[in-house]
Amino acid sequence: MGDSAIAELEQALERRRGDGLARTRRIVDGPQGPRLSIDGRTLLAFASNDYLGLANAPAVVDAACDAARRYGIGAGASHLVVGHCVAHEALERELASFVAPCEGARALLFSSGYLANLAILTALASRNDVIHADRLNHACLTDGALLSRATLVRYAHCDVGSVAARIGAGSAGRRFIVTDAVFSMDGDIAPLPELLELARRHDAWLVVDDAHGFGVLGGGRGSLAHFGLGSERIVYMGTLGKAAGVAGAFVAAHPAVIETLLQGARSYIYTTAAPPLTAEALRASLALIAAGEHRRLHLAALVAAFRERAAALPWKLLASQTPIQPLVIGDPARAVAVSEALLELGVYVPAIRPPTVPANTARLRVSLTAAHRMSDIDELADALAAVASRVAR
Ligand SMILES: Cc1ncc(COP(=O)(O)O)c(C=O)c1O
């Protein structure tokens, strides 16, 4: 490798640092929870997607340990070779009937939400098709759309009128409306009933990414249950590393959709199955989600309390009723400075910057979990107020 090639990379990295856009990893020691050991310090953290506090729930940990003794660790192969275990099979059945996007739905497990979204879009869409996608969709939905080679039309955030204006035009290929159900960096909920109606009118598929709604909304069943929706044209994707507290993802849909993914999705076929112990941990977690109304109620009370306290801050609190509570600061370097000032007070809230969010909307992404206590919200609000009076102006 020539010196100039390395120098070019180093210059690009330096520019990134200069723009306040360099990313760093923090090293966590110990299980997830409100008090996290980060880089050797114990901090009150509002950063994880473990919305129900299940990532370290004793029943989930026990299920994983028991499964490790029964099945070992590695799955050994892809699902289509010898990696598909009774634990995966049982979990798929339980997820399908829990989320039930349509009558007789099946579910298919993936090792991550990223792979699941790639699978949906590449197995169902191709060159002559059109994908209408919300401008604020998660990066992996965009990547899946690009990989599919379909025409990608990005519509204004949650703007049903803007989809309606364009979905009737163009080729006779398949049409897709693709949306996050709960937007990962904004916390708002997509207008799924209106999008489904539009999909019906134009014979389109509705792809719903419920990474942040599964476990939280609709009694834990997710965004479809939240709105009371069901349809054979819905392709539902839920992730299992956020509210479910473990890892992986699943697609739930009509059996013909699931069989199409199983037969044709490269990100399903050409990857090793997740360890069976994660499937058993998830079965335990699913039982806690189903019986977890007390967790969701506590979480809703935390969200309400935070919103009340945060309204007085000088930053824009986005209109979100979910555990994702963003405070938009704007400038990336300023967002980082606020996050670092909070760290000095023992509170960790990550600064999210472009390209994860649009230019000039760098923000603090406060995420609340059912494991937080009301006094944690007070501590966070006090720290934010103290930092606001120091650095916001
Ligand atoms: C909306 C959304 N979809 C998909 C994903 C990807 O899921 P996973 O982390 O399981 O790959 C994420 C987050 O990571 C997400 O926020």
PDBQT file of the ligand as one rigid body, heavy atoms in Angstrom, charges set to zero:
ROOT
HETATM    1  C1  LIG A 401     -35.445   1.378  12.615  1.00  0.00    +0.000 C 
HETATM    2  C2  LIG A 401     -34.353   0.356  12.671  1.00  0.00    +0.000 A 
HETATM    3  N1  LIG A 401     -34.382  -0.661  11.801  1.00  0.00    +0.000 NA
HETATM    4  C3  LIG A 401     -33.429  -1.602  11.802  1.00  0.00    +0.000 A 
HETATM    5  C4  LIG A 401     -32.389  -1.570  12.699  1.00  0.00    +0.000 A 
HETATM    6  C5  LIG A 401     -31.341  -2.626  12.634  1.00  0.00    +0.000 C 
HETATM    7  O1  LIG A 401     -31.571  -3.595  13.607  1.00  0.00    +0.000 OA
HETATM    8  P1  LIG A 401     -30.360  -4.460  14.169  1.00  0.00    +0.000 P 
HETATM    9  O2  LIG A 401     -29.662  -3.605  15.186  1.00  0.00    +0.000 OA
HETATM   10  O3  LIG A 401     -30.992  -5.664  14.738  1.00  0.00    +0.000 OA
HETATM   11  O4  LIG A 401     -29.463  -4.764  12.995  1.00  0.00    +0.000 OA
HETATM   12  C6  LIG A 401     -32.328  -0.527  13.637  1.00  0.00    +0.000 A 
HETATM   13  C7  LIG A 401     -31.257  -0.379  14.655  1.00  0.00    +0.000 C 
HETATM   14  O5  LIG A 401     -30.238  -0.870  14.759  1.00  0.00    +0.000 OA
HETATM   15  C8  LIG A 401     -33.320   0.456  13.614  1.00  0.00    +0.000 A 
HETATM   16  O6  LIG A 401     -33.274   1.495  14.465  1.00  0.00    +0.000 OA
ENDROOT
TORSDOF 0
